[in-house]
Amino acid sequence: MSNPHEGHRARTRKEFLEKGLAHMPDHEKLELLLYYSIPRGDTNLIGHALMNRFGSFAGVFDAPFELLREVEGVGDASATQIKVIAALIRAYMDDYSNAHNTIRSAADAREFMCYKFLCESAERVLMACVGGNGKVVYCDVVAEGSPESVQLRPSVLIRTALLANAVRVVLAHNHPNGICNPSQNDLHATRVLQAEFSRLNIELYDHVIIAPGGSFSMRESGMLT
């Protein structure tokens, strides 16, 4: 008797090349991805297991390496592959947003920052330094923390802004496990930094918060004027 699963992987690859991913359920997208780290075996079952464990397609790529390893059938190679894909997604979108690297409004600030936290499971803070023409002259991570919090060192931010000859700066950080509304600690830290930058004639133009449900601009909300 013929094996009904014979040639399944070749058919799935061919289907992807002809039709893309839009028609595939999320677990089948993962099944296809795992072909390249698991040469043999039923990766469809592992795709289902990943979706069941992390609740969504995005949740799989956001999951920490150690938790991915806990899913039956996911070894070091597959967990690494998933985290590499997550990093590549972020790098692609980061490069895309950098091609539009002018910040002249709060909407510009949110658009510039929104892709820079894709697949991040811990809080981190980014700072964009902006010149007089609105061009972003520098943007990088200035603090990294845990999934629940991150600590800022104002001296690091000030030194970075001065070295970049910034006229204004835009801060952004993420709430990977929460909502995008600012906490009291967020508001306090922003006020302290605004005062510090102001003494150096540098404007803290905006502080953007990114969360799974959306983004929040302190300038748009009237908290920064």
C-alpha positions in Angstrom: 0.0 0.0 0.0 1.2 3.5 -0.7 2.1 5.9 2.1 -0.4 8.8 2.1 2.2 11.1 3.8 4.9 10.3 1.1 5.9 13.5 -0.6 4.0 15.7 1.9 6.9 18.0 2.6 7.6 18.6 -1.1 3.9 19.3 -1.7 3.8 21.8 1.2 6.9 23.6 -0.1 5.5 23.8 -3.6 2.2 25.1 -2.2 4.0 27.8 -0.3 6.0 28.9 -3.4 2.9 29.0 -5.5 0.4 30.5 -3.0 2.4 32.0 -0.1 1.4 31.7 3.5 -1.9 33.5 3.6 -4.0 30.4 3.1 -2.2 28.3 5.7 -3.3 27.9 9.3 -0.8 29.1 11.8 0.3 25.6 12.9 1.0 24.7 9.3 3.2 27.8 8.9 5.2 26.5 11.9 5.2 23.0 10.4 6.8 24.4 7.2 9.4 26.4 9.2 10.4 23.4 11.3 11.2 21.3 8.2 14.6 23.0 8.1 15.6 22.2 11.7 13.9 18.7 11.9 14.9 16.7 8.8 12.5 13.8 9.6 9.3 13.4 11.6 5.8 15.0 11.9 6.4 18.7 12.4 2.7 19.3 12.1 2.2 17.9 15.6 5.0 20.2 16.9 3.3 23.1 15.2 0.1 22.3 17.1 2.0 21.9 20.4 3.7 25.3 20.0 0.4 27.0 19.2 -1.3 25.3 22.2 1.6 26.3 24.6 2.0 30.0 23.5 -1.6 30.8 22.4 -0.8 32.5 19.1 1.6 32.6 16.1 3.2 35.8 17.5 3.4 34.2 20.9 5.6 31.5 19.6 8.2 34.0 18.2 7.9 36.1 21.4 8.6 33.1 23.7 11.9 32.8 25.4 14.4 30.2 24.2 14.1 28.2 27.4 10.3 27.9 27.2 10.5 26.9 23.5 12.8 24.1 24.5 10.2 22.7 27.0 7.8 21.9 24.1 8.0 18.2 23.1 9.9 17.8 19.9 11.5 21.2 20.0 15.3 20.8 20.5 18.1 23.4 20.6 18.1 23.6 16.8 14.4 24.4 16.4 14.3 26.8 19.3 17.3 28.6 17.9 15.7 28.7 14.4 12.6 30.3 15.9 14.6 33.0 17.7 16.7 33.7 14.6 13.5 34.2 12.6 12.2 36.5 15.3 15.4 38.5 15.2 15.3 38.7 11.4 11.7 39.9 11.4 12.7 42.7 13.8 15.8 43.5 11.7 13.8 43.7 8.5 11.1 46.0 10.0 13.8 48.1 11.7 15.6 48.6 8.4 12.2 49.5 6.8 11.5 52.1 9.4 15.0 53.5 9.3 14.4 54.2 5.6 11.8 56.7 6.7 14.0 58.2 9.4 12.5 61.7 9.8 10.7 62.6 13.0 8.7 65.8 12.8 5.5 64.8 14.6 4.2 62.4 17.3 2.8 60.2 14.5 6.3 60.0 13.0 7.8 59.1 16.3 5.3 56.2 16.8 5.8 54.9 13.3 9.6 55.0 13.6 9.5 53.1 16.9 6.7 50.7 16.5 8.6 47.9 14.8 11.7 48.1 17.0 10.2 45.9 19.7 8.9 43.0 17.6 9.4 39.6 19.3 10.9 41.2 22.5 10.1 39.4 25.7 11.9 41.8 28.0 11.5 45.6 28.5 14.1 47.8 26.9 14.5 51.5 26.2 15.5 53.0 22.9 16.5 56.6 22.3 16.4 58.4 18.9 18.5 61.5 18.6 17.1 64.0 16.1 18.8 66.9 14.3 17.4 70.3 13.5 16.1 69.1 10.2 14.1 66.3 11.8 16.5 63.6 10.6 17.3 60.8 13.0 21.0 60.9 13.5 21.3 58.1 16.0 19.0 55.4 17.5 19.9 52.5 19.8 19.1 50.7 22.9 20.0 52.7 26.0 18.7 50.3 28.7 17.6 46.7 29.0 15.6 45.0 31.8 13.3 42.2 32.7 9.8 41.3 31.3 8.3 43.6 33.9 10.6 46.6 34.3 13.7 48.5 33.1 16.0 50.9 34.9 17.2 54.1 33.3 20.5 55.9 33.9 19.9 59.5 32.9 23.7 60.2 32.6 23.9 57.6 29.8 21.1 59.2 27.9 22.5 62.7 28.3 26.0 61.7 27.2 24.6 59.9 24.2 22.5 62.9 23.2 25.4 65.3 23.5 27.7 63.1 21.5 25.1 62.9 18.7 24.6 66.7 18.8 20.9 66.1 19.2 18.5 69.0 19.1 15.7 66.8 20.4 15.3 63.2 21.5 12.6 60.6 21.4 12.4 57.8 23.9 10.5 54.6 23.5 10.1 51.5 25.6 7.9 48.4 25.6 5.5 46.7 27.9 5.8 43.1 26.6 3.3 41.7 29.1 1.0 44.6 29.5 -0.9 47.6 28.0 0.6 50.6 26.4 -0.6 53.1 29.0 2.2 54.7 31.0 2.7 53.7 34.6 3.4 56.2 37.4 7.1 55.2 37.2 7.1 55.9 33.5 5.6 59.4 34.0 8.0 60.2 36.8 11.1 59.1 34.9 9.9 61.1 31.8 9.5 64.3 33.9 13.0 63.9 35.4 14.6 63.3 32.0 12.7 66.2 30.5 14.1 68.6 33.1 17.6 67.2 32.6 17.6 67.6 28.9 16.0 71.0 29.1 19.0 72.3 31.1 21.1 71.4 28.1 18.7 73.0 25.6 17.8 69.5 24.2 14.0 68.9 23.9 12.6 65.6 25.0 10.1 65.5 22.2 8.2 62.3 22.9 8.1 59.1 24.9 6.4 56.3 23.1 5.3 53.1 24.8 4.8 50.0 22.7 2.7 47.0 23.9 1.1 44.0 22.2 -2.2 45.9 22.0 -0.9 49.1 20.4 1.2 52.2 21.1 1.0 55.4 23.2 2.6 58.8 22.6 3.0 61.1 25.6 3.2 64.1 23.2 -0.1 63.2 21.5 -1.7 62.7 24.9 -0.6 66.2 26.1 1.8 64.8 28.8 4.8 66.3 26.9 4.5 69.9 25.6 
